[in-house]
Amino acid sequence: MSNIHDEIIDILTPIIGFGLARTAVSTQCKKMGILPEELSEKNILEFSERFEKVLVIFAGDEVALTITHQIKSLK
């Protein structure tokens, strides 16, 4: 069974590539004061809301909204 951070990387990889996806998830987790492995149902909403702001810059509003919706549904 994969961790939530791995699932997020899988969602992002087709859009921004594996390396950037992994770095983006790690960076956002660091800003939240957690390790990527510590992403859980408890903090996925905060992660996705923070991450959406970053995604808008790189992918636009529509793509960012779609991706963050997928991330919020991870459990």
N, C-alpha and C positions, 0 to 999 in steps of 0.2 A: 504494500500500500504506500502510495507516495504522500509526501507532506504537502500542505497547502502551498508553501513557497515553490515547490516543484510544479504544482498544477498551474500556478500563476505564470511561471516561466514558460510552460507549455502553451498557455494562451497567448503570451506575448511574442514568442519566437517567430511565428509566421509573419508578424508585422514589423518587428524591429531587429530580428536576429537573436540567436541564442546568447551571445556574449553580452550584448547591450541589455537584453532582458534580465539576465542574471545580475548584472551590475545595477540595473535600475531597482530591482527588488531588494538587493542588499543595501543599497544606499537609502532607500525609503525606510527600511527596517532600522537602520542605524539612526536615522533622524527621529524615529519613534523610541529609541533606546532599547531595542530588542534585537535578537539574532533572527535571521530568516527562519530558522528551525522553530522559533517560538511563535510564529504566526498561528493563530487558532481562531475558532469561532468567536472568542472573546474580543479579539482585536481586528478582525478582518474588515469590519465596517470602517473603523478609523483608518486603516491602511488604504482601503479603496477610495475613500473620500480625499485623502491626501494625495494619493497616486493619480487620481483623475485630473488634478490641477497640472501635474507634470505631463500627462498624456495629451492634454489639450494642445500644449505647445508643439509636440512632435507629430501628433496624428490628427488634430482637429477635434471639434466638439462631438461630432457624431460617432467617430471611432472610439474616442475616449469614453463616451457614455456607454457604448456597447460593451467595451472591454470591462469597465468597472461593474457593469451589471453582472457579467459572467463571474468576476472576482467575488462580488457580494454573495453569489449563490453557492460558493464553495463551502463545504462543511467537512 
